[in-house]
Amino acid sequence: KVEERELQRISAYFAAPQFEKLPRWSATFEEARARNKDFANWVRTNLVPNLVDTINSTDRVDAPLVKAAAARALGACYQYHRGSFDEDGFKALLALVRLEHDLDSIGDENTRMRAIAEVNAARNAAGDALGRAPTTQAQRALIARAQMIVPHAKPPAIPKSE
């Protein structure tokens, strides 16, 4: 087992990539979909299911921030291509709204706080994606129920009695 300090030391040698800031909507992408029916079909049958698979994945590589990115992309698909919303996507996002992390397995407080933040980011991205989807009234009730409890929230401080 590698200690957390050693992981942090090694991580300092690797810089996060600087990604180009791109707009959420791409005219080129939309024009290609409109012009090419095969491409439009490929997007519908490959892009959305791949995002759903990422959200449902239990692979360690699909960490909460990866799931959050997939949820944001899925939300954009649902917003701009309402016909791409289906039961599989709904169930995946609903489960992501309730994502939990085993905090007892994390000894370092900074790592624990980072895990909580990442889980919250994934939950928020799932909620945002569901907000963009053409959900039914029954689905909205299930979403509201799923969002009621947040087990990673710290309990309020109890004042010490004198």
C-alpha positions in Angstrom: 0.0 0.0 0.0 1.3 3.4 -0.9 1.0 6.1 1.7 -1.0 9.2 0.9 2.0 11.5 1.4 3.9 9.5 -1.2 1.0 9.8 -3.7 0.8 13.5 -3.1 4.6 13.8 -3.7 4.5 11.9 -6.9 1.4 13.8 -8.1 3.3 17.1 -7.8 5.4 16.0 -10.8 2.4 15.8 -13.1 0.6 18.9 -14.2 -3.1 18.8 -15.2 -3.5 19.3 -18.9 -4.6 22.7 -20.1 -7.7 22.0 -22.2 -8.9 24.5 -24.7 -12.2 26.2 -23.5 -14.8 25.2 -26.1 -18.4 26.3 -26.3 -21.1 23.9 -25.2 -22.8 24.0 -28.6 -20.9 23.3 -31.9 -22.4 24.5 -35.2 -20.0 22.2 -37.1 -21.3 19.2 -35.1 -25.0 20.2 -35.6 -24.5 20.8 -39.3 -22.8 17.4 -39.7 -25.7 15.7 -37.9 -28.2 17.6 -40.1 -26.4 16.7 -43.4 -25.5 13.2 -42.7 -28.2 10.8 -41.5 -25.7 8.0 -40.8 -23.7 10.3 -38.5 -26.9 11.4 -36.7 -27.9 7.8 -36.2 -24.4 7.0 -34.9 -24.6 9.9 -32.4 -28.0 8.6 -31.2 -26.9 5.0 -30.8 -23.3 5.4 -29.6 -22.8 8.7 -27.8 -25.7 8.6 -25.4 -25.3 4.9 -24.5 -21.6 5.4 -23.9 -22.3 8.3 -21.5 -24.9 6.2 -19.7 -22.4 3.3 -19.5 -19.8 5.7 -18.0 -22.2 6.8 -15.3 -23.2 3.2 -14.5 -19.6 2.0 -14.4 -18.0 0.6 -11.3 -14.5 0.8 -12.8 -12.2 2.8 -10.6 -11.1 4.9 -13.6 -14.7 6.2 -13.8 -14.3 8.3 -10.7 -17.0 10.8 -9.5 -15.5 13.6 -11.6 -15.6 11.4 -14.7 -19.2 10.6 -14.0 -19.9 14.3 -13.5 -18.5 15.1 -16.9 -20.6 12.3 -18.5 -23.7 13.6 -16.7 -23.1 17.2 -18.0 -22.6 15.8 -21.6 -25.8 13.7 -21.2 -27.7 16.8 -20.0 -26.6 18.7 -23.1 -27.7 15.8 -25.3 -31.1 15.8 -23.6 -31.5 19.6 -23.8 -30.7 19.8 -27.5 -31.8 16.4 -28.6 -34.9 15.7 -26.5 -35.6 12.4 -28.4 -32.4 10.9 -26.9 -33.8 10.8 -23.4 -34.8 7.2 -22.4 -35.4 5.1 -19.3 -31.7 3.9 -19.2 -30.4 7.5 -19.0 -33.0 8.4 -16.4 -32.1 5.5 -14.2 -28.4 6.1 -14.5 -28.7 9.8 -13.6 -31.2 9.1 -10.8 -28.6 6.6 -9.3 -25.9 9.3 -9.7 -28.0 11.8 -7.8 -27.6 9.4 -4.8 -23.9 8.5 -5.4 -22.1 7.7 -2.1 -18.5 7.1 -1.2 -17.1 5.0 1.6 -15.6 7.8 3.7 -14.5 5.3 6.4 -11.9 4.0 3.9 -10.2 7.4 3.7 -7.8 8.2 6.5 -6.5 11.6 5.3 -8.8 14.5 6.0 -7.9 16.5 2.9 -8.5 13.4 0.7 -11.8 12.8 2.5 -12.9 16.4 1.8 -11.8 16.1 -1.8 -13.9 12.9 -2.2 -16.9 14.6 -0.7 -16.5 17.6 -3.1 -16.2 15.2 -6.1 -19.2 13.2 -5.1 -21.2 16.4 -4.7 -20.0 17.6 -8.1 -21.3 14.3 -9.6 -24.6 14.6 -7.8 -25.1 18.2 -8.9 -24.2 17.3 -12.5 -26.8 14.5 -12.5 -29.4 16.8 -11.1 -28.6 19.4 -13.7 -28.8 16.8 -16.5 -32.2 15.6 -15.2 -33.3 19.2 -15.1 -32.5 19.5 -18.9 -34.3 16.2 -19.7 -37.9 16.0 -20.8 -39.0 14.2 -17.6 -42.5 13.2 -16.7 -44.3 14.3 -13.5 -43.7 10.8 -12.0 -40.0 11.0 -12.9 -39.7 14.5 -11.3 -41.3 13.1 -8.1 -38.7 10.3 -8.0 -35.9 12.9 -8.6 -37.2 15.1 -5.7 -37.3 12.1 -3.4 -33.7 11.0 -4.4 -32.4 14.5 -3.7 -33.8 14.8 -0.2 -31.0 13.1 1.7 -27.4 14.0 1.5 -25.3 11.6 3.6 -22.0 13.3 3.0 -23.2 16.6 4.5 -21.6 17.4 7.8 -24.0 17.6 10.7 -24.4 21.0 12.3 -22.0 21.8 15.1 -23.5 21.3 18.5 -22.6 24.0 21.0 -20.7 22.9 24.0 -22.7 23.2 27.2 -21.1 25.1 30.1 
